[in-house]
């Protein structure tokens, strides 16, 4: 996904993507349940919706098909490469529904400070990968990138199925 974004935009902005995605995660860590309640959505419904989005992204990755198309109807969206660092890179790729659901779900087992530390550690990895994208691409080569994309597609598919299965039962109790 990162390489696709860079190909379309010409350049990605790692700091911008990291700050925006980190902000989204931290906002949902502290206000996520309130935001969802305001919208009339429970965490389990959000998790099921996120699982479906992840499922389709995983299908794109593993099958090499294109299901999602970018909305470039907004004025100036297609002309500004900085926008691509936010949509779709920061949201929904880095801090999408799966990440937000995970942050909300972790609140049942961990304290907010522990989750905040995990988010910050995750963001350090994210910014490092974004900064090293060119090197990683050269090192892996075209075939390596295809293999990696397919492998991570299958992993993402498994994560989406687990997220779906773990939350669908709450929506349809006996």
DRENPA-3360 file (N, C-alpha, C; in nm, 2 decimals, always signed):
BEGIN
1 = XXXXXXXX = +0.08/-0.12/+0.00/+0.00/+0.00/+0.00/+0.09/+0.13/+0.00 ~ +0.19/+0.12/+0.08/+0.28/+0.24/+0.08/+0.34/+0.27/-0.05 ~ +0.38/+0.16/-0.12/+0.44/+0.18/-0.25/+0.34/+0.23/-0.35 ~ +0.22/+0.18/-0.34/+0.11/+0.23/-0.43/+0.09/+0.38/-0.41 ~ +0.08/+0.42/-0.28/+0.06/+0.56/-0.25/+0.17/+0.64/-0.31 ~ +0.30/+0.60/-0.29/+0.41/+0.67/-0.33/+0.41/+0.68/-0.49 ~ +0.37/+0.58/-0.55/+0.36/+0.57/-0.70/+0.26/+0.68/-0.75 ~ +0.15/+0.69/-0.68/+0.05/+0.78/-0.73/+0.08/+0.93/-0.69;
9 = XXXXXXXX = +0.14/+0.95/-0.57/+0.17/+1.08/-0.52/+0.30/+1.13/-0.57 ~ +0.39/+1.04/-0.60/+0.53/+1.08/-0.64/+0.62/+1.09/-0.52 ~ +0.56/+1.11/-0.40/+0.64/+1.12/-0.28/+0.54/+1.10/-0.16 ~ +0.59/+1.04/-0.05/+0.51/+1.03/+0.07/+0.58/+1.12/+0.18 ~ +0.51/+1.16/+0.27/+0.55/+1.24/+0.38/+0.54/+1.16/+0.51 ~ +0.65/+1.09/+0.55/+0.65/+1.00/+0.66/+0.61/+1.07/+0.79 ~ +0.66/+1.19/+0.82/+0.63/+1.26/+0.95/+0.48/+1.29/+0.95 ~ +0.43/+1.34/+0.84/+0.29/+1.38/+0.84/+0.20/+1.26/+0.86;
17 = XXXXXXXX = +0.23/+1.15/+0.79/+0.15/+1.03/+0.80/+0.15/+0.97/+0.94 ~ +0.27/+0.98/+1.00/+0.29/+0.92/+1.14/+0.22/+1.01/+1.24 ~ +0.23/+1.14/+1.23/+0.16/+1.23/+1.32/+0.01/+1.21/+1.31 ~ -0.04/+1.21/+1.19/-0.19/+1.20/+1.17/-0.24/+1.06/+1.22 ~ -0.17/+0.96/+1.18/-0.22/+0.82/+1.23/-0.20/+0.81/+1.38 ~ -0.09/+0.86/+1.44/-0.08/+0.86/+1.58/-0.18/+0.94/+1.65 ~ -0.22/+1.05/+1.60/-0.33/+1.14/+1.66/-0.46/+1.06/+1.66 ~ -0.49/+0.99/+1.55/-0.61/+0.92/+1.54/-0.61/+0.81/+1.65;
25 = XXXXXXXX = -0.50/+0.73/+1.66/-0.50/+0.63/+1.76/-0.51/+0.68/+1.90 ~ -0.45/+0.79/+1.93/-0.45/+0.85/+2.07/-0.59/+0.90/+2.10 ~ -0.65/+0.97/+2.00/-0.79/+1.02/+2.02/-0.88/+0.90/+2.05 ~ -0.87/+0.79/+1.97/-0.96/+0.68/+2.00/-0.92/+0.61/+2.13 ~ -0.80/+0.62/+2.17/-0.76/+0.56/+2.30/-0.84/+0.63/+2.41 ~ -0.85/+0.76/+2.41/-0.91/+0.83/+2.51/-1.06/+0.87/+2.49 ~ -1.10/+0.88/+2.37/-1.23/+0.92/+2.34/-1.31/+0.83/+2.25 ~ -1.25/+0.72/+2.21/-1.31/+0.63/+2.11/-1.45/+0.58/+2.15;
33 = XXXXXXXX = -1.47/+0.53/+2.27/-1.60/+0.48/+2.31/-1.70/+0.59/+2.31 ~ -1.66/+0.71/+2.35/-1.75/+0.82/+2.35/-1.79/+0.86/+2.21 ~ -1.69/+0.87/+2.12/-1.72/+0.90/+1.98/-1.82/+0.80/+1.92 ~ -1.79/+0.67/+1.94/-1.88/+0.57/+1.89/-2.02/+0.57/+1.95 ~ -2.03/+0.60/+2.08/-2.16/+0.61/+2.15/-2.23/+0.73/+2.09 ~ -2.17/+0.84/+2.07/-2.23/+0.96/+2.01/-2.29/+0.92/+1.88 ~ -2.22/+0.84/+1.80/-2.27/+0.80/+1.67/-2.37/+0.68/+1.67 ~ -2.39/+0.63/+1.80/-2.48/+0.51/+1.81/-2.42/+0.38/+1.77;
41 = XXXXXXXX = -2.29/+0.37/+1.77/-2.22/+0.25/+1.73/-2.15/+0.19/+1.85 ~ -2.17/+0.06/+1.86/-2.09/-0.01/+1.97/-1.96/-0.06/+1.91 ~ -1.87/-0.09/+2.00/-1.74/-0.14/+1.96/-1.74/-0.26/+1.88 ~ -1.83/-0.36/+1.91/-1.84/-0.48/+1.84/-1.88/-0.46/+1.69 ~ -1.98/-0.37/+1.67/-2.02/-0.34/+1.54/-1.91/-0.27/+1.46 ~ -1.84/-0.18/+1.52/-1.72/-0.12/+1.46/-1.62/-0.22/+1.42 ~ -1.60/-0.32/+1.51/-1.50/-0.42/+1.49/-1.54/-0.51/+1.37 ~ -1.67/-0.54/+1.36/-1.71/-0.62/+1.24/-1.70/-0.55/+1.11;
49 = XXXXXXXX = -1.73/-0.42/+1.12/-1.72/-0.33/+1.00/-1.57/-0.32/+0.96 ~ -1.48/-0.30/+1.06/-1.34/-0.30/+1.03/-1.29/-0.43/+0.98 ~ -1.34/-0.54/+1.03/-1.30/-0.67/+0.98/-1.34/-0.69/+0.83 ~ -1.45/-0.64/+0.79/-1.49/-0.65/+0.65/-1.40/-0.57/+0.56 ~ -1.37/-0.45/+0.61/-1.28/-0.36/+0.53/-1.14/-0.43/+0.51 ~ -1.09/-0.48/+0.62/-0.96/-0.55/+0.62/-0.97/-0.67/+0.53 ~ -1.08/-0.74/+0.53/-1.10/-0.86/+0.45/-1.08/-0.82/+0.30 ~ -1.15/-0.72/+0.26/-1.14/-0.68/+0.12/-1.01/-0.62/+0.08;
57 = XXXXXXXX = -0.94/-0.55/+0.17/-0.80/-0.51/+0.14/-0.71/-0.63/+0.13 ~ -0.73/-0.73/+0.21/-0.65/-0.86/+0.20/-0.68/-0.93/+0.07 ~ -0.80/-0.93/+0.03/-0.83/-0.99/-0.10/-0.76/-0.92/-0.21 ~ -0.76/-0.79/-0.21/-0.69/-0.71/-0.31/-0.54/-0.75/-0.31 ~ -0.48/-0.76/-0.19/-0.34/-0.80/-0.18/-0.31/-0.94/-0.23 ~ -0.39/-1.03/-0.20/-0.36/-1.17/-0.23/-0.40/-1.21/-0.37 ~ -0.51/-1.15/-0.42/-0.56/-1.19/-0.55/-0.51/-1.09/-0.66 ~ -0.46/-0.98/-0.62/-0.41/-0.89/-0.72/-0.53/-0.82/-0.79;
65 = XXXXXXXX = -0.64/-0.80/-0.73/-0.75/-0.73/-0.79/-0.77/-0.60/-0.72 ~ -0.85/-0.51/-0.78/-0.87/-0.38/-0.72/-1.02/-0.36/-0.69 ~ -1.05/-0.35/-0.56/-1.19/-0.33/-0.52/-1.22/-0.19/-0.48 ~ -1.12/-0.12/-0.42/-1.13/+0.01/-0.37/-1.08/+0.11/-0.47 ~ -1.15/+0.22/-0.49/-1.10/+0.32/-0.58/-1.10/+0.45/-0.50 ~ -0.99/+0.53/-0.52/-0.98/+0.66/-0.45/-1.08/+0.76/-0.50 ~ -1.13/+0.84/-0.40/-1.23/+0.94/-0.43/-1.15/+1.07/-0.46 ~ -1.13/+1.10/-0.59/-1.06/+1.22/-0.62/-1.15/+1.33/-0.67;
73 = XXXXXXXX = -1.28/+1.32/-0.63/-1.38/+1.42/-0.67/-1.37/+1.55/-0.60 ~ -1.31/+1.55/-0.48/-1.29/+1.67/-0.41/-1.19/+1.76/-0.48 ~ -1.22/+1.89/-0.49/-1.13/+1.98/-0.56/-0.99/+1.98/-0.50 ~ -0.89/+1.97/-0.58/-0.75/+1.98/-0.53/-0.70/+1.85/-0.48 ~ -0.78/+1.75/-0.46/-0.73/+1.62/-0.40/-0.63/+1.55/-0.48 ~ -0.66/+1.54/-0.61/-0.57/+1.46/-0.70/-0.44/+1.54/-0.73 ~ -0.44/+1.67/-0.71/-0.32/+1.75/-0.74/-0.22/+1.76/-0.63 ~ -0.26/+1.74/-0.50/-0.18/+1.76/-0.39/-0.12/+1.63/-0.34;
81 = XXXXXXXX = +0.01/+1.60/-0.36/+0.07/+1.48/-0.31/+0.07/+1.46/-0.16 ~ +0.06/+1.58/-0.09/+0.06/+1.57/+0.06/-0.06/+1.51/+0.11 ~ -0.17/+1.52/+0.04/-0.30/+1.46/+0.08/-0.29/+1.31/+0.09 ~ -0.21/+1.25/-0.01/-0.20/+1.10/-0.01/-0.13/+1.05/+0.11 ~ -0.05/+1.13/+0.18/+0.01/+1.09/+0.31/-0.09/+1.08/+0.42 ~ -0.20/+1.14/+0.40/-0.31/+1.14/+0.50/-0.41/+1.04/+0.46 ~ -0.47/+1.05/+0.34/-0.57/+0.96/+0.29/-0.51/+0.90/+0.16 ~ -0.48/+0.78/+0.15/-0.52/+0.67/+0.23/-0.41/+0.62/+0.32;
89 = XXXXXXXX = -0.30/+0.68/+0.33/-0.19/+0.62/+0.41/-0.21/+0.63/+0.56 ~ -0.22/+0.75/+0.62/-0.24/+0.76/+0.76/-0.38/+0.70/+0.80 ~ -0.48/+0.73/+0.72/-0.61/+0.67/+0.74/-0.67/+0.63/+0.61 ~ -0.70/+0.51/+0.58/-0.72/+0.40/+0.67/-0.61/+0.29/+0.68 ~ -0.49/+0.31/+0.61/-0.39/+0.21/+0.61/-0.32/+0.19/+0.74 ~ -0.27/+0.30/+0.80/-0.19/+0.29/+0.92/-0.29/+0.29/+1.04 ~ -0.38/+0.38/+1.05/-0.48/+0.39/+1.16/-0.62/+0.38/+1.11 ~ -0.65/+0.26/+1.06/-0.78/+0.23/+1.01/-0.87/+0.17/+1.11;
97 = XXXXXXXX = -0.98/+0.11/+1.06/-1.08/+0.05/+1.15/-1.02/-0.06/+1.23 ~ -0.93/-0.14/+1.17/-0.87/-0.25/+1.25/-0.78/-0.20/+1.36 ~ -0.70/-0.10/+1.34/-0.62/-0.04/+1.44/-0.70/+0.02/+1.55 ~ -0.80/+0.10/+1.51/-0.89/+0.16/+1.61/-0.96/+0.06/+1.69 ~ -1.01/-0.04/+1.63/-1.08/-0.15/+1.70/-0.98/-0.22/+1.80 ~ -0.86/-0.24/+1.76/-0.76/-0.30/+1.84/-0.73/-0.21/+1.96 ~ -0.72/-0.08/+1.94/-0.69/+0.01/+2.05/-0.81/+0.01/+2.15 ~ -0.93/+0.01/+2.10/-1.05/+0.00/+2.19/-1.05/-0.13/+2.26;
105 = XXXXXXXX = -1.02/-0.24/+2.19/-1.03/-0.37/+2.25/-0.92/-0.39/+2.36 ~ -0.80/-0.33/+2.34/-0.70/-0.35/+2.44/-0.73/-0.28/+2.57 ~ -0.82/-0.19/+2.57/-0.86/-0.12/+2.69/-0.92/-0.22/+2.79 ~ -0.97/-0.33/+2.75/-1.02/-0.43/+2.84/-0.91/-0.50/+2.92 ~ -0.79/-0.51/+2.86/-0.69/-0.59/+2.92/-0.57/-0.50/+2.98 ~ -0.56/-0.38/+2.93/-0.44/-0.30/+2.96/-0.48/-0.16/+3.01 ~ -0.40/-0.09/+3.07/-0.43/+0.05/+3.11/-0.40/+0.15/+3.00 ~ -0.45/+0.26/+3.00/-0.43/+0.36/+2.90/-0.28/+0.40/+2.88;
113 = XXXXXXXX = -0.21/+0.42/+2.99/-0.06/+0.45/+2.97/+0.01/+0.33/+2.90 ~ -0.02/+0.21/+2.93/+0.04/+0.09/+2.87/+0.01/+0.09/+2.72 ~ -0.11/+0.12/+2.68/-0.15/+0.12/+2.54/-0.09/+0.24/+2.47 ~ -0.08/+0.35/+2.54/-0.01/+0.47/+2.48/+0.14/+0.44/+2.45 ~ +0.20/+0.37/+2.54/+0.34/+0.33/+2.51/+0.35/+0.24/+2.39 ~ +0.26/+0.15/+2.38/+0.25/+0.05/+2.27/+0.23/+0.13/+2.14 ~ +0.14/+0.23/+2.14/+0.11/+0.31/+2.02/+0.24/+0.39/+1.98 ~ +0.31/+0.45/+2.08/+0.43/+0.52/+2.04/+0.54/+0.43/+1.99;
121 = XXXXXXXX = +0.55/+0.31/+2.04/+0.65/+0.21/+1.99/+0.61/+0.18/+1.85 ~ +0.48/+0.15/+1.82/+0.43/+0.12/+1.69/+0.46/+0.23/+1.59 ~ +0.44/+0.36/+1.63/+0.47/+0.47/+1.55/+0.61/+0.48/+1.51 ~ +0.70/+0.45/+1.60/+0.85/+0.45/+1.57/+0.88/+0.35/+1.46 ~ +0.82/+0.23/+1.46/+0.84/+0.14/+1.36/+0.78/+0.19/+1.23 ~ +0.66/+0.25/+1.23/+0.59/+0.30/+1.12/+0.67/+0.41/+1.05 ~ +0.72/+0.51/+1.12/+0.80/+0.61/+1.06/+0.93/+0.56/+1.00 ~ +0.99/+0.46/+1.07/+1.11/+0.40/+1.02/+1.09/+0.33/+0.89;
129 = XXXXXXXX = +0.98/+0.25/+0.88/+0.95/+0.19/+0.75/+0.92/+0.29/+0.64 ~ +0.84/+0.39/+0.68/+0.81/+0.49/+0.58/+0.94/+0.56/+0.53 ~ +1.03/+0.59/+0.62/+1.15/+0.65/+0.58/+1.24/+0.56/+0.49 ~ +1.23/+0.43/+0.51/+1.32/+0.34/+0.44/+1.25/+0.27/+0.33 ~ +1.14/+0.32/+0.29/+1.06/+0.25/+0.18/+1.14/+0.24/+0.05 ~ +1.21/+0.34/+0.01/+1.29/+0.32/-0.11/+1.40/+0.21/-0.10 ~ +1.47/+0.21/+0.01/+1.57/+0.10/+0.03/+1.51/-0.03/+0.04 ~ +1.39/-0.05/+0.11/+1.33/-0.18/+0.12/+1.28/-0.22/-0.02;
137 = XXXXXXXX = +1.23/-0.13/-0.10/+1.19/-0.16/-0.24/+1.30/-0.21/-0.32 ~ +1.42/-0.14/-0.31/+1.53/-0.18/-0.39/+1.59/-0.32/-0.34 ~ +1.59/-0.34/-0.21/+1.65/-0.46/-0.15/+1.56/-0.58/-0.19 ~ +1.43/-0.57/-0.19/+1.34/-0.68/-0.22/+1.33/-0.71/-0.37 ~ +1.33/-0.60/-0.44/+1.31/-0.62/-0.59/+1.16/-0.64/-0.62 ~ +1.13/-0.65/-0.74/+0.99/-0.66/-0.79/+0.93/-0.79/-0.74 ~ +1.00/-0.90/-0.76/+0.94/-1.03/-0.72/+0.93/-1.04/-0.57 ~ +1.03/-0.99/-0.50/+1.02/-0.99/-0.35/+0.90/-0.91/-0.30;
145 = XXXXXXXX = +0.88/-0.80/-0.36/+0.76/-0.72/-0.32/+0.63/-0.79/-0.34 ~ +0.62/-0.86/-0.46/+0.50/-0.94/-0.49/+0.48/-1.05/-0.39 ~ +0.58/-1.12/-0.35/+0.58/-1.23/-0.26/+0.54/-1.17/-0.12 ~ +0.60/-1.06/-0.08/+0.57/-1.00/+0.05/+0.43/-0.95/+0.06 ~ +0.38/-0.89/-0.05/+0.24/-0.84/-0.06/+0.14/-0.96/-0.04 ~ +0.17/-1.07/-0.11/+0.08/-1.19/-0.10/+0.08/-1.25/+0.04 ~ +0.20/-1.26/+0.09/+0.21/-1.32/+0.23/+0.14/-1.23/+0.33 ~ +0.16/-1.10/+0.33/+0.10/-1.01/+0.42/-0.05/-1.01/+0.39;
153 = XXXXXXXX = -0.09/-1.03/+0.27/-0.23/-1.03/+0.24/-0.30/-1.15/+0.31 ~ -0.24/-1.26/+0.31/-0.29/-1.38/+0.38/-0.30/-1.36/+0.53 ~ -0.19/-1.30/+0.58/-0.19/-1.26/+0.72/-0.30/-1.17/+0.76 ~ -0.32/-1.06/+0.68/-0.43/-0.97/+0.70/-0.56/-1.03/+0.68 ~ -0.58/-1.13/+0.59/-0.70/-1.21/+0.58/-0.73/-1.28/+0.70 ~ -0.63/-1.35/+0.76/-0.65/-1.42/+0.89/-0.69/-1.33/+1.00 ~ -0.62/-1.21/+1.01/-0.66/-1.12/+1.11/-0.80/-1.07/+1.10 ~ -0.84/-1.04/+0.97/-0.98/-1.00/+0.95/-1.08/-1.10/+0.99;
161 = XXXXXXXX = -1.05/-1.23/+0.96/-1.15/-1.34/+0.99/-1.16/-1.35/+1.14 ~ -1.04/-1.34/+1.21/-1.04/-1.35/+1.36/-1.12/-1.24/+1.42 ~ -1.10/-1.12/+1.37/-1.17/-1.00/+1.42/-1.32/-1.01/+1.40 ~ -1.35/-1.06/+1.28/-1.50/-1.08/+1.25/-1.56/-1.19/+1.34 ~ -1.49/-1.30/+1.35/-1.55/-1.41/+1.43/-1.55/-1.38/+1.58 ~ -1.46/-1.30/+1.62/-1.46/-1.26/+1.77/-1.56/-1.16/+1.80 ~ -1.62/-1.09/+1.71/-1.71/-0.99/+1.74/-1.85/-1.01/+1.68 ~ -1.87/-1.10/+1.59/-2.00/-1.12/+1.53/-2.10/-1.18/+1.63;
169 = XXXXXX = -2.05/-1.27/+1.71/-2.13/-1.33/+1.81/-2.20/-1.23/+1.91 ~ -2.13/-1.12/+1.93/-2.19/-1.02/+2.02/-2.31/-0.95/+1.95 ~ -2.31/-0.95/+1.82/-2.41/-0.88/+1.75/-2.54/-0.97/+1.74 ~ -2.52/-1.10/+1.74/-2.63/-1.19/+1.72/-2.62/-1.30/+1.84 ~ -2.66/-1.25/+1.96/-2.65/-1.35/+2.07/-2.76/-1.46/+2.05 ~ -2.74/-1.57/+2.12/-2.83/-1.68/+2.10/-2.97/-1.63/+2.10;
% end
